Amino acid sequence: MNTFEKLKRLVVGKALRTEQAIHERLSKKVALAVFSSDALSSTAYATEEILLVLATAYAFGQTNSFGYVIPISMAIATLLIIVAISYRQTIHAYPNGGGAYIVAKENLGTVPGLVAGASLLVDYVLTVSVSIAAGVAAITSAAQGTKFAWITGHRVAICLGFIVIIAVANLRGVRESGSLFALPTYIFLVSFLFMIGYGIVYYFLYDGVVPQPVGEDVMLAEGYLPQGLTLFLLLGAFSNGCAALTGIEAISNGVMAFKKPESKNAAKTLIVMAILLCTMFLGTSVLAYLFGVHPHADETVISQFARHIFTGGMGWFYFVVQASTAAILVLAANTAFADFPRLSSLLARDRFLPRQFANRGDKLVFSNGILILALFSALLIVGFGGDTSRLIPLYAVGVFLSFTLSQAGMVRHWLKVRRFDDYDDAIHQSAVEGEKSIPDLHLAIEQSRAPRFVSDDVTSRQHWKKSLVINLIGAIATAVVLTVFILTKFMHGAWLVVVMIPVLVFLFMAIHRHYVSVARQLSMETIHDTLPPIHHTVIVPISGIHRGVIKALQYAKSIAPDNVSAVYVDFDEDATAKLREYWDKLDLGVKLVILPSPYRELTRPLLRYIHKVDRLRDDDIVTVVLPEFVPKKWWQQLLHNQSSLLLKGALLFKEGIIVTNVPYHLN
Amino acid sequence: MNTFEKLKRLVVGKALRTEQAIHERLSKKVALAVFSSDALSSTAYATEEILLVLATAYAFGQTNSFGYVIPISMAIATLLIIVAISYRQTIHAYPNGGGAYIVAKENLGTVPGLVAGASLLVDYVLTVSVSIAAGVAAITSAAQGTKFAWITGHRVAICLGFIVIIAVANLRGVRESGSLFALPTYIFLVSFLFMIGYGIVYYFLYDGVVPQPVGEDVMLAEGYLPQGLTLFLLLGAFSNGCAALTGIEAISNGVMAFKKPESKNAAKTLIVMAILLCTMFLGTSVLAYLFGVHPHADETVISQFARHIFTGGMGWFYFVVQASTAAILVLAANTAFADFPRLSSLLARDRFLPRQFANRGDKLVFSNGILILALFSALLIVGFGGDTSRLIPLYAVGVFLSFTLSQAGMVRHWLKVRRFDDYDDAIHQSAVEGEKSIPDLHLAIEQSRAPRFVSDDVTSRQHWKKSLVINLIGAIATAVVLTVFILTKFMHGAWLVVVMIPVLVFLFMAIHRHYVSVARQLSMETIHDTLPPIHHTVIVPISGIHRGVIKALQYAKSIAPDNVSAVYVDFDEDATAKLREYWDKLDLGVKLVILPSPYRELTRPLLRYIHKVDRLRDDDIVTVVLPEFVPKKWWQQLLHNQSSLLLKGALLFKEGIIVTNVPYHLN
């Protein structure tokens, strides 16, 4: 216990007092850094994932196929704009944070809310796996051609190392502080935008094509065979590229972290982020197209053209691009380490996940959520060999499902707003409905749900029709894309997510049913205010007569002066006879019961006897007082029979029996 | 629990009643089979182990070196006769079984007894490993040249398979029944003796030398380099060959299993066994010499000459020899599975091993001893690659140490006999001394030690001088051989045994000290006959107010009507305020204590409070009543905080605190 405690302190550091929780308010510039790493970082792999699918047509002989990267990227950018505008509505309607779980649950009902919650949990796990895998790919790509090229063979180990570092940092209580995020994010932004500008200039001044490595084939997307260009293939490429949209919802979840006026600032930041994301994503696709980059196993697409354009005196800048790409990807993974535990704590407070996820650990973080996320993302990394392109088919399915539910929830929200003449009625009505789902209990369980349905944007409810149309377009667009995802990615791995989400929802509901049933059974409704006296019957199992047994008998007699029986299991006639003789000599005023045990068992005859005594009367409470000697050192316990432990375990499941341990401590 | 129980029944079969223990009395013929498998089976490898050492001189160029097998074998045979005669004395002096542990402990003192016990335990483990390895070698040798030759590569797996089979058979309660042992032992005896006779005739009629396999080098003993013949090398060969003597003590341990007159029958059987062992061992060495057999890695020496002499129509007899050799070696391992648990139960009853080894399991066998033996012998098999010749340097060291102590104990025995005019005085004196070592306790622990010091052979005490000389010669001879062992085998592996034996003795004594100290602390010496009343203080930690808590409070109030406090740990101000309000409304007549917990810990503030209450008065007993709800299914427990469990664990080590669980069972 103590050793474990010491080890824990060494890894996670000193415990923090509850008052030490910091509620930082972020400026727009810092907030952009904090909330956009997930979204922006996906430009590091989105273009490549499109090219990998197009490569299947290239390998089939259609050499012009890579040109489709431009229209596909433009389609994705359009979708991005639609989703961003749609989420702008959510920011205004849910200034206290409108995650998909909350929006869907409040507007569409519990099950859609849980579906959104499950989708998000699954996708947070994938965010960690995909981001870390892509970050490590940026590092191993930079190592190509240097003496460090051998690290490519240790991808999985490096990924796991990063997961452990991020998990420990989060267990120690790294919060989304501006200082941590701002610098790498802005270095990434600047260097990436510079690369795009410089690349386009370079293309028109110098030679335009990245030379293909000799003897290496173009890489195809996982599970695809060379095939002709079809609409289905193009949709597959589109689906893969939509990974660029993941993380765009982050700002709408964290509105309350902005400086006042929160919603306005958040909305502006969202638009800036969307524009930056569009620019960077489209820029990357254009450069890849211009320089005729083909996807390859050992080097990322970005690394290929960056290495090509930054030559001579600019060679060092290539490493700046790769390093800042790796850094922002690690930050993106870190974001999931804040989001996953926060969402699972929300689910746990609503009793859809085990209670252990609800409470902050002694570093004020949701430790259990962090550990579970680290475990599952590590399993995915190992299972998929730390390969981004093998993980991509699983990715973004959950995100788009949550997008769709969230936008649909907003549609419903605007319809509700319309129904009430006075907006405040709507607030009240919704609060009443929300409370009904949880039985009124006097359990001292912290509920602490923040009021959610309070809009600070007066205009939003005046223009409900316009808002409804925007969110409807968002909902339809994301629903269509989700359908495309499932059709094109199902066989490549998305089936796993499609199976997982209902399983999780089922699990949430089973857990909820259990908690509700427990709460009902523990309910105080029919309890009287007085505590009636008890008629005691006490049984003391003994293994002989010694000081420990005497102490237990004394205790037993003090509870039930006239109703104690000592029970001894007979293994050996001689020993039993001796014991009985000594017992009679002692004259303790306690009845001695001898139980036969032809099979030299201890627990079974005792349990049978206790059961028999229990059935004798209905108005008594049976207590089993167990004499137990406790050695000084834990290992000395191994030198004694563990029968008391076995008996305790067996009695735990016997209804109505109370167990008292009377320990006798040894030196 | 139930699943485990079912699985156990499947593996070990139905439980047996105590009365079902069978005490079989054996005729001399059956006893020979039961007790001699260990000793006789060693002829299967003893000669080969001598040749392996001599091969180092052969490889050095001294081609005549194998000739030394004959004088070395004769020296070993002489030693065998001395030891057998020496043990004949023990049979007469200890008709109830004179194991080295008992003889050394009674005559030389506790430490020599424990050294003998430790030596024997170590050697029983080695008996299993060596016998199984040699048995599997007999099987793989027979497979050479057949289509089953590939099994040689799976030696370790086959060995482990045999160990599992023997262990399970013993757990199921196979006893040393005549029917099991007689047939294979006598087939082995007859076929082996026939092989020796036939081999000698064959040598004089036909070609005398076994052709050496082409391209295969002679095998050397593990750890030896080619070297010239020295006295040291010859002593090394002698030491290896002494493995032939292991098991010779078996009859003296089991005198009480013989039909009446026990001692006479046992003594006769011992002499017959010694003669058979001499004949078979010398015969094997002579045949190996005559046919010029060299030791090889893939085929045993016996297999080589047996394959050579049994050709043509007699080919099948070769397989009879190999099969019966393998069978008797497996039986020899089985013998250790009876001896090891029996010795460890003796040690456990004398409190030198954990109590768990003392009791018979529900199949009336000492299950824990069987499992430990199987585990350690399996570890040795894996560690030494299932190779007999690598295990041999460790073997027989323990046996010869126990021989020496046992014989020295007998010398002391005869000196004691001399001291008393009347033999009965000696018996009485010894019994008194024996009892003194264990404190007089009223623990109901079965002592059940059979009287050991009762001789039925009147002549033995009349001729104490002759007996003393015989045992003295035995003691000196085995002591000298033991010294030779340690000198020649130390570097080849015997160091492990030399280290293990004192470690075990140290462990035995530490365990004994613990038990004696416990017994003293639990002693009833200063206990009064009446049980004085107790002043109770009761603390009920609560996590809220619900039916389970009410039940616990009711129980607490029934023990200490005016002295109960409910304790609540404050994690959240609002929840605490609500709880206090509801508590006041209920008006239960119980004081509510609120404990602050700035680090959101539960256990520590509670423990601090309990400690504080405990220190308040000296004349009370503090009981912590823990309300606990027990879900219907065990996995549902995972959905609840395990704080009650943690608290229980922490309280176990707090002196003077009594813990009562008041379970509330849920549906």
Contacts between the chains, C-beta under 8 A, distances in Angstrom:
chain1	res1	chain2	res2	distance
A	1	B	649	7.4
A	1	B	650	7.4
A	15	B	599	4.4
A	15	B	601	7.8
A	16	B	599	7.3
A	17	B	598	4.3
A	17	B	599	6.2
A	18	B	571	7.9
A	18	B	598	5.9
A	18	B	599	7.7
A	18	B	600	6.2
A	19	B	598	7.4
A	354	B	638	6.4
A	354	B	639	4.8
A	354	B	640	8.0
A	355	B	639	6.7
A	355	B	640	6.5
A	355	B	641	5.9
A	356	B	641	6.5
A	359	B	571	7.8
A	359	B	600	6.9
A	360	B	600	6.5
A	361	B	600	7.7
A	362	B	599	5.2
A	362	B	600	6.3
A	362	B	601	6.8
A	441	B	546	7.8
A	442	B	544	7.1
A	442	B	545	5.4
A	442	B	546	7.3
A	442	B	578	7.9
A	442	B	582	5.4
A	443	B	544	4.4
A	443	B	545	7.7
A	443	B	546	6.0
A	444	B	543	6.4
A	444	B	544	3.5
A	444	B	545	7.1
A	444	B	568	7.3
A	444	B	575	4.9
A	444	B	576	7.5
A	444	B	578	7.1
A	444	B	579	4.7
A	445	B	544	6.8
A	445	B	575	7.3
A	446	B	571	6.8
A	446	B	572	4.6
A	446	B	574	7.6
A	446	B	575	5.2
A	448	B	572	7.1
A	448	B	574	7.6
A	511	B	639	6.1
A	514	B	631	7.5
A	514	B	636	5.8
A	514	B	639	5.8
A	515	B	639	7.0
A	517	B	666	7.3
A	517	B	667	7.5
A	518	B	629	6.9
A	518	B	631	7.3
A	518	B	666	5.9
A	521	B	547	7.0
A	521	B	666	5.3
A	521	B	667	6.8
A	522	B	546	3.6
A	522	B	547	4.8
A	522	B	548	5.8
A	522	B	629	6.8
A	522	B	664	7.3
A	523	B	546	7.2
A	523	B	547	7.0
A	524	B	545	6.4
A	524	B	546	6.4
A	524	B	547	6.7
A	524	B	550	7.4
A	527	B	547	6.5
A	527	B	550	5.6
A	529	B	586	5.5
A	529	B	587	5.8
A	529	B	588	6.9
A	530	B	588	7.5
A	530	B	589	7.8
A	531	B	550	7.3
A	531	B	553	5.9
A	531	B	554	4.2
A	531	B	557	5.0
A	531	B	588	6.0
A	531	B	589	7.2
A	531	B	590	7.9
A	532	B	554	6.9
A	533	B	557	8.0
A	533	B	558	5.8
A	534	B	554	6.5
A	534	B	555	6.6
A	534	B	558	4.1
A	536	B	558	6.9
A	543	B	444	6.3
A	544	B	442	7.0
A	544	B	443	4.5
A	544	B	444	3.4
A	544	B	445	6.8
A	545	B	442	5.4
A	545	B	443	7.8
A	545	B	444	7.1
A	545	B	524	6.4
A	546	B	441	7.7
A	546	B	442	7.1
A	546	B	443	6.1
A	546	B	522	3.6
A	546	B	523	7.2
A	546	B	524	6.3
A	547	B	521	7.0
A	547	B	522	4.8
A	547	B	523	7.0
A	547	B	524	6.7
A	547	B	527	6.5
A	548	B	522	5.8
A	550	B	524	7.3
A	550	B	527	5.6
A	550	B	531	7.3
A	553	B	531	5.9
A	554	B	531	4.2
A	554	B	532	6.9
A	554	B	534	6.5
A	555	B	534	6.5
A	555	B	621	7.0
A	555	B	658	6.6
A	557	B	531	5.0
A	558	B	533	5.8
A	558	B	534	4.1
A	558	B	536	6.9
A	558	B	559	7.9
A	559	B	558	7.8
A	559	B	559	5.9
A	568	B	444	7.3
A	571	B	18	7.9
A	571	B	359	7.8
A	571	B	446	6.9
A	572	B	446	4.7
A	572	B	448	7.2
A	574	B	446	7.6
A	574	B	448	7.7
A	575	B	444	4.9
A	575	B	445	7.3
A	575	B	446	5.2
A	576	B	444	7.6
A	578	B	442	8.0
A	578	B	444	7.1
A	579	B	444	4.8
A	582	B	442	5.5
A	586	B	529	5.5
A	587	B	529	5.8
A	588	B	529	6.9
A	588	B	530	7.6
A	588	B	531	6.0
A	589	B	530	7.9
A	589	B	531	7.2
A	590	B	531	7.8
A	598	B	17	4.3
A	598	B	18	6.0
A	598	B	19	7.3
A	599	B	15	4.4
A	599	B	16	7.3
A	599	B	17	6.2
A	599	B	18	7.7
A	599	B	362	5.3
A	600	B	18	6.2
A	600	B	359	6.9
A	600	B	360	6.5
A	600	B	361	7.7
A	600	B	362	6.3
A	601	B	15	7.8
A	601	B	362	6.9
A	621	B	555	7.0
A	623	B	660	7.5
A	629	B	518	6.9
A	629	B	522	6.8
A	630	B	652	6.3
A	630	B	653	7.0
A	631	B	514	7.5
A	631	B	518	7.4
A	636	B	514	5.8
A	638	B	354	6.4
A	639	B	354	4.8
A	639	B	355	6.7
A	639	B	511	6.1
A	639	B	514	5.8
A	639	B	515	7.0
A	640	B	354	8.0
A	640	B	355	6.5
A	641	B	355	5.8
A	641	B	356	6.5
A	649	B	1	7.5
A	650	B	1	7.4
A	652	B	630	6.3
A	652	B	661	7.6
A	652	B	663	6.6
A	653	B	630	7.0
A	655	B	663	7.8
A	655	B	665	4.5
A	656	B	665	7.5
A	657	B	663	7.6
A	658	B	555	6.6
A	658	B	660	6.3
A	658	B	661	6.7
A	658	B	662	5.4
A	658	B	663	7.2
A	659	B	660	7.1
A	659	B	661	5.0
A	660	B	623	7.5
A	660	B	658	6.3
A	660	B	659	7.1
A	660	B	660	4.2
A	660	B	661	7.7
A	661	B	652	7.6
A	661	B	658	6.7
A	661	B	659	5.0
A	661	B	660	7.7
A	662	B	658	5.4
A	663	B	652	6.6
A	663	B	655	7.8
A	663	B	657	7.6
A	663	B	658	7.2
A	664	B	522	7.3
A	665	B	655	4.5
A	665	B	656	7.4
A	666	B	517	7.3
A	666	B	518	5.9
A	666	B	521	5.3
A	667	B	517	7.5
A	667	B	521	6.8
